[in-house]
Structure formats: structure tokens, C-alpha cells
Amino acid sequence: MALAKLSLELKPSENYLRDLMDWSEEIALRDGIAIAEIFASKWVYDIATNPRLGRADKVKRIRESLRRMRFPRLARIEDEIQQKIHLLKLQPEIRMTVPRGLEGGRLQIDFSVTNQKDLKRLADKLAAVAETNVTGEIFTLLGGVAGGSEPVSGRQT
Amino acid sequence: MQNFLPEEVIVEHSSEASPIYKNLRRALPDVPFRFIDDYASANGSANLPSDSFGSAKKKLFLAKHKGEFLKKCPGSEGQVCCNYFVINFASNCPMDCSYCYLQEYLADNASLKVFSNVGDLIDEADATLRKHRGLFFRIGTGEITDSLALEPYTGMVREILPYFAEQPNVLLELKTKSDCVDDLLDLDSKGRVVVSWSMNPQRVIHADEHATASLTERLNAARRVQDAGYRLGFHFDPMIEYPGWETDYHTMLEQTFAAIDWRKLSWVSLGVLRDTPGLKRTMRQRFSRSQLLTGEQVLCPDGKLRYYQPLRVEMYRKMVGWIRHAAPLVKVYLCMESREVWEQVFGYAPSCEKELGNQFGSLTI
């Protein structure tokens, strides 16, 4: 009923509502709690009654918070990677991202330039970034933390 | 393992001359048999019960298969493929794993069917194997059924195995979660048949592999077929991640490699739990308390849900490490995984499906 009330108030899209239903059901099953308990939480109340947020932002925040509850370890790794990207102090022209859910294990780097001088400057910055421990740590996080950064064995014959 | 006792066996008239029919009659003397003209017309979708997939497992159809028996395994889009072929001699399975992809794949045609035209199966395989003697075929029979769970009743493998054992360019894989190996022990596989088990710790078997053989029963059966001269394979698939999974899987691996001679093991495959959003909806309806629903899975580009990549890479690395420790030379591969995951786990990915397929070809004697 708590979710129904929330849905009536905030009118999430069909996809968002499906995520809220599926994730809350799975959290309840995993943690042995009632779904109603999740939506009666203080954090839901705080977002839902925040006067500074519009309806769409409230839905987004509730969904994101619920996603973090549903996927706590994934969210933690995503956060760690974001913090490490921040530590690299990249130029504003360079955008470094990882895929949502970390599938593919790839670090995506986007930048655009309008002249050769800028290209050289950004390339030098990226070359320096590639040498840092922080960058290595990002790839370690993408490649499975506890397993270490090295694969377990070579080619089999 | 739970015995299979169908409520009814429904036989197409055209299947009465089949050896499978005679085997069923002998093995199921107390089960009523009903005869029909045609499977397609008798299996209307009207009045389906609410759990139609589960109910379908209670009646056994014996019918002629009208399509092709031998097919290339479809694999999964964008994933490294192991160049596998499948022969479907039955459809659906008497067991009931909560994660089974057949719940979605066979949703519109869930009947438990065994195909009676064994001669057509062998003729079709023979035409292909003769035409391509220079190619090596790894053929499995466990794609849309369990290869051995129905063997005590149908005798299907006893009918087809002698033919495949004579073919120089084939390795026939019988993949199972059962312990139904009694009828194989006196057959000569000539090194061309691999009996393989889908393996999980007893905790997972108990929770999610309903009506299958226990871990101990599977290992006892594996030892018996190895002693009878068969090659063995193990599929640690689907691996399930839960608090304490490492201890359970490590212990299971130790038990496995202690029970058999790993030097005669043909291959070991690894794969994590995969489902689709549609399958997950079915699982919610049929197995609403299953903890499999709560794993940290994300949607991958091939439309399947898997544990997020760093987690499953870590699982694979641990498993490969434990396997290497217990059985240093055994061939290990990943099932339905991307090149990126292969590289993160092994440090390389097969260049193409032929490379991986050829590695299995070199295993024949």
C-alpha cells in the first residue's frame, strides 16, 4: 500500500514503477522484511516531502536510492570508480565514464578538440594519467577486486 | 534422486512400432497409456492450468519429431562460442530447476515429449558426419532436456550410443543432473562419449534443483561411468553467488576431484547464473521464495541478466584457481561469456569459435 500511495502521489513512469516494484520485492525477499517497511523508511519520506524537489526529481532520487539498496556492492564499486576518476583531476574537456552496471569492463574516454595544440595538451594529460596508480586501481575495480588485477592462468593447450 | 512417475503416457499411433515405445511399456507397467493420432492436434492450449510448465512435466508424450534433429547450438549473441552442436531427442525435463531457461524457452510448448523416430535421428546425423569427415563435431543431447533423466524409461541413449561410438569425427556429450547411468555401464563408448554433470553444492541443489540427484549421487554415478570407460565432463554452471559461496564451491570441487580420476576428465566449464527479465518473471511466479531472485545481476548486451562483471570475474578466478590446484591440467572454459571476461579471467580469449572447438577436437583418441 505504501508503494501504491507513493505511486499515486509521484506518478512514476511505467518503467520506473516496474523497477520500484521489482527491486523492493527483491530487497524484501533478501532481507526478510516487508515491502511496506521499505517505503515507510525515513529516507523515502524525506525525499517525498522535500519541498525543493519537483515530482520527477523525487521519483529519480527514490529510484536511485532503491537501486543502491538493491545492488549495494555494485553501487559501492561504481562510487569508488567515480571517486578515483575525480582524483585524476582531468581537464573539463575530457570525460571519463564506465558503463552502468560495469558490464564490458571498459573505461570510456571522450574528448574533442579544435586544434593541434589542444590535442597535444590533452594527449599529454591522458598519457600522464595512464601512468598513475589511481588509473591502475580503476582497472582493478573493473576487473574484479578480490581476484586481484592479474588473470589466473595463461592459454591452455 | 526422485523417481519419475508420469500420470499418463500419451502415444502417437505412428510411434507404436518404435523401440522407445516398447521400453516405456516395460518400464512403466502401472502407468496408463493413451493413444492419439497426432501430437499437434491433441496438445491444444485450452484449459491450461495456472502452472502449465510444472503440470506439463506430469504427462509424457511419445511422438515423431518432424523437424531437424541436429542443430548448431545458438550460443548467445556477442559471446565466445564453443562450436557445439545439439541433438534434441526429447523436449522438456522431468526435473524442475528454479532457474531453468526452458521455463521461458518452452513456455508455449511445454509438453514433456520424447521423440520416437530414432532411425531418422541416426540417418540425419550419419548424413552430416559422413559428408564432413574432415570436421570434428562435439554434439550434446542436453540442450532442451536432461540427457539421462528419462533413460531408465525410454532407453533412448542405449538406442543411439552404439552408432555414435563408431564415428571417428564425433564426441557425443550426455549432460545430466541425474544419476541414471545403470543402462550405460555395459555399452562400449570407444572413447567417443562424454558423460557430464551439471554441478552445484548440495545447498544449491536442495534449494533450487528440484527432483534432481544429490551431489553425492552425481559423484557416485560419475565414478561408475568413469570406471566403465566413459570420459567425464563437469559443468559448474550455473554458479550461484551467496554469502558463503566460496566455502561451498571450494568444498564441492575438492569432493569432485577426490571422487574421480581428473586425468581422464575431458573438460570443465564454468558459467554464472543467467536469466532474462522474462524468465525472472516466471521464476517469481513459480519459485517466489528463491534467493536466486536477489543476486546483484545486471542486464548484459545479449539480453541476459548476469552478476555484475567484476563480481563474476572474481568468482571465475577463484574457481579456476581452486580447479588448477586440484587438477592442474584439466581443460577449463567459460560458457556464454564475453571476450572481455575471458581476457580478465584467463589473460586471453579464443580468436574465434573454431579455435575453442578445435581444442575439444584434440581431445579425441
Chai-1 contact restraints between the chains, C-beta under 6 A:
chainA,res_idxA,chainB,res_idxB,connection_type,confidence,min_distance_angstrom,max_distance_angstrom,comment,restraint_id
A,E26,B,L293,contact,1.0,0.0,6.0,A-B,restraint_1
A,E26,B,T294,contact,1.0,0.0,6.0,A-B,restraint_2
A,L29,B,T294,contact,1.0,0.0,6.0,A-B,restraint_3
A,R30,B,T294,contact,1.0,0.0,6.0,A-B,restraint_4
A,F71,B,E296,contact,1.0,0.0,6.0,A-B,restraint_5
A,R73,B,E296,contact,1.0,0.0,6.0,A-B,restraint_6
A,L74,B,E296,contact,1.0,0.0,6.0,A-B,restraint_7
A,L74,B,Y308,contact,1.0,0.0,6.0,A-B,restraint_8
A,G101,B,V298,contact,1.0,0.0,6.0,A-B,restraint_9
A,G101,B,Y308,contact,1.0,0.0,6.0,A-B,restraint_10
A,L102,B,Y308,contact,1.0,0.0,6.0,A-B,restraint_11
A,L102,B,Q309,contact,1.0,0.0,6.0,A-B,restraint_12
A,L102,B,P310,contact,1.0,0.0,6.0,A-B,restraint_13
A,E103,B,V298,contact,1.0,0.0,6.0,A-B,restraint_14
A,E103,B,C300,contact,1.0,0.0,6.0,A-B,restraint_15
A,E103,B,Q309,contact,1.0,0.0,6.0,A-B,restraint_16
A,G104,B,E340,contact,1.0,0.0,6.0,A-B,restraint_17
A,G105,B,Q309,contact,1.0,0.0,6.0,A-B,restraint_18
A,G105,B,E340,contact,1.0,0.0,6.0,A-B,restraint_19
A,G143,B,V313,contact,1.0,0.0,6.0,A-B,restraint_20
A,G143,B,Q344,contact,1.0,0.0,6.0,A-B,restraint_21
A,G144,B,P310,contact,1.0,0.0,6.0,A-B,restraint_22
A,G144,B,V313,contact,1.0,0.0,6.0,A-B,restraint_23
A,G144,B,E314,contact,1.0,0.0,6.0,A-B,restraint_24
A,A146,B,E314,contact,1.0,0.0,6.0,A-B,restraint_25
A,G147,B,E314,contact,1.0,0.0,6.0,A-B,restraint_26
A,G147,B,R317,contact,1.0,0.0,6.0,A-B,restraint_27
A,P151,B,V345,contact,1.0,0.0,6.0,A-B,restraint_28
A,P151,B,F346,contact,1.0,0.0,6.0,A-B,restraint_29
A,P151,B,G347,contact,1.0,0.0,6.0,A-B,restraint_30
A,V152,B,R317,contact,1.0,0.0,6.0,A-B,restraint_31
A,V152,B,V320,contact,1.0,0.0,6.0,A-B,restraint_32
A,V152,B,G321,contact,1.0,0.0,6.0,A-B,restraint_33
A,G154,B,G347,contact,1.0,0.0,6.0,A-B,restraint_34
A,R155,B,Y348,contact,1.0,0.0,6.0,A-B,restraint_35
A,Q156,B,K331,contact,1.0,0.0,6.0,A-B,restraint_36
